[in-house]
Amino acid sequence: MKARVHITLRNGVLDPQGKAIHNALGALGFDGVREVRQGKVIDLDLADTDETGARARIERMCEKLLANTTIENYAIELC
Amino acid sequence: MKAAIVLFPGTNREIDMKDALERAGAATEMVWHGDAEAPPCDLIVLPGGFSHGDYLRCGAMAAHSPVMRDVVARARAGAPVLGVCNGFQMLIETGLLPGALLRNAGLNFVCRDVHLRLENRRLPLTGALAEGDVIRVPVAHGDGNYFADDETLRRLEGEGRIVFRYVAGPDETEERANPNGSAAGVAGVVNDAGNVLGMMPHPEDATGPRQQSRDAAPLFDGLVEALS
């Protein structure tokens, strides 16, 4: 089973990289971009066959390592 | 007084730390991160560097190294632990210290001297300085932008747990004082029990004869005295 984990910065957490990308887009003439926030995508290839079990396991992975929940949110997509 | 200095793949400030501790009279021992436990000692030090290439998040992988289970257990039982730079990032990732360290606000890797004001002298590491004393020490990091939610910041402030704060030195603008955009100018914090201290600047690099400042030498002298 394949899974994709989306990690994004929580609201209110400053994102200097997103800001730099925003500025660069402006410099390239892309107007009307209100905000840019940068995140991460982590793809997992799992031996799991049970979706519920896999989701619970990935949640534990996110809580323990993949995300820092002080500053980041995560969303799990099973595919 | 004996200090154990933990080495991770990518650690690069361990010799500076060893020199600073030994100059102050401590014995030191290096410990590999893959070891099951740290040796008996009076202080555990997590030095600076780029453990595991800073992959995922700085300090994230190192926080789960085998030896860290022992370090965290001993820290929770009251053993003195000092984390500098990457070591501070690890302490945050283990949950021993609150908050997070984000990419520097200016996106630059900042490598220069900064000025720190001591805000809490009731700790072994800081007892040799007077509260309000300003010392000049170097920073060298890309991810030292301290973040914590407002409630956590208020709590840290109220409990005297913001130990070091970036301040303007002589002829320095307020804007330049804070090298990374840290909330409330936080450069170092301590846990609620007062035995785990993390800081981004490198006090070990302001203690020796060939270093630009020796302002941090009293910190190490005080630390060795307090833990001997």
Interface residues (C-beta under 8 A of the other chain):
Chain A: G12 V13 L14 P16 Q17 A20 K64 L65 L66 N68 T70 I71
Chain B: L56 R57 A60 M61 H64 E93 P98 G99 A100 L102 R103 N104 A105 G106 L107 N145 F147 A148 D149 G181
